[in-house]
Amino acid sequence: MDPTDLKAELAERLANGTAVDAETFNAICFLLTRALDGLELSVPEAAPLVRRLLRVAGRVVIDTGMPDSSAEVWPNTKQMALEWIDEALRALGYEARPSQVS
């Protein structure tokens, strides 16, 4: 989708109160990742983290929010999301790990 078309479509949907579908949400996440390039963040390491989180959000919505989405994909989607988040955190010296549930 052309970014100009997406921006116009999003503006129209928001103005009309129309819900955003999963594909549009994913495309918006993509546009936002590109918008990061134009921002001067006080902490340069923040941009890759935000970029990865937006990528995760878009993917989760695509996997679970499409008309033909199935709950059966959730375990794989969740695992992928956790792996991508862990990779982003490791670049900052942290890691995502399971909590101790009793």
C-alpha positions as CSV (number, residue, x, y, z in Angstrom):
1,M,0.0,0.0,0.0
2,D,1.3,3.5,-0.9
3,P,2.0,5.4,2.3
4,T,0.1,8.4,0.9
5,D,-2.9,6.3,0.4
6,L,-2.6,4.8,3.8
7,K,-2.3,8.2,5.5
8,A,-5.4,9.4,3.6
9,E,-7.3,6.2,4.4
10,L,-6.4,6.4,8.1
11,A,-7.4,10.1,8.3
12,E,-10.7,9.3,6.7
13,R,-11.4,6.3,9.0
14,L,-10.5,8.3,12.1
15,A,-12.6,11.3,11.0
16,N,-15.6,9.0,10.4
17,G,-15.1,6.8,13.4
18,T,-14.6,3.8,11.2
19,A,-12.8,0.9,12.8
20,V,-9.3,0.1,11.5
21,D,-8.8,-3.5,10.2
22,A,-5.8,-5.7,10.9
23,E,-4.1,-5.0,7.6
24,T,-4.4,-1.3,8.0
25,F,-3.2,-1.6,11.6
26,N,-0.1,-3.5,10.4
27,A,0.5,-1.0,7.7
28,I,0.3,1.9,10.3
29,C,2.8,0.1,12.4
30,F,5.1,-0.1,9.4
31,L,4.6,3.6,8.7
32,L,5.4,4.4,12.3
33,T,8.6,2.5,12.1
34,R,9.7,4.6,9.1
35,A,8.7,7.7,10.9
36,L,11.3,6.9,13.6
37,D,14.0,7.7,11.0
38,G,12.9,11.4,11.2
39,L,12.9,11.6,14.9
40,E,15.8,12.7,16.9
41,L,15.5,10.6,20.1
42,S,17.6,11.6,23.1
43,V,18.6,8.0,23.4
44,P,19.6,6.4,20.1
45,E,19.1,2.9,21.3
46,A,15.4,3.6,21.8
47,A,14.6,3.6,18.1
48,P,15.5,-0.1,17.4
49,L,13.4,-1.1,20.5
50,V,10.4,0.9,19.3
51,R,10.8,-0.4,15.8
52,R,10.8,-4.0,17.0
53,L,7.8,-3.4,19.3
54,L,5.8,-1.9,16.4
55,R,6.8,-4.9,14.3
56,V,5.6,-7.3,17.0
57,A,2.3,-5.4,17.4
58,G,1.6,-5.5,13.6
59,R,2.4,-9.2,13.4
60,V,0.2,-10.1,16.4
61,V,-2.7,-8.1,14.9
62,I,-2.2,-9.7,11.5
63,D,-2.0,-13.2,13.0
64,T,-5.0,-12.8,15.2
65,G,-7.2,-10.1,13.7
66,M,-7.8,-11.2,10.1
67,P,-11.2,-12.5,9.2
68,D,-9.7,-16.0,8.6
69,S,-7.5,-15.9,11.7
70,S,-7.6,-18.9,14.0
71,A,-6.8,-19.2,17.7
72,E,-4.7,-22.2,16.8
73,V,-1.9,-19.8,15.5
74,W,-1.7,-18.0,18.9
75,P,1.0,-20.3,20.5
76,N,3.3,-19.7,17.5
77,T,2.5,-16.0,17.3
78,K,3.1,-15.6,21.0
79,Q,6.4,-17.5,20.8
80,M,7.5,-15.3,17.8
81,A,6.5,-12.1,19.7
82,L,8.5,-13.1,22.8
83,E,11.5,-14.0,20.7
84,W,11.5,-10.7,18.9
85,I,11.0,-8.8,22.1
86,D,13.8,-10.8,23.7
87,E,16.1,-9.9,20.8
88,A,15.3,-6.2,21.2
89,L,15.9,-6.3,24.9
90,R,19.2,-8.2,24.6
91,A,20.5,-5.4,22.5
92,L,20.0,-3.2,25.6
93,G,21.5,-5.7,28.0
94,Y,18.2,-7.3,29.2
95,E,16.3,-10.4,28.5
96,A,12.7,-11.6,28.5
97,R,12.2,-14.7,30.5
98,P,9.2,-16.6,31.9
99,S,8.0,-15.5,35.3
100,Q,8.0,-17.8,38.2
101,V,4.3,-18.8,38.4
102,S,3.4,-21.0,41.4
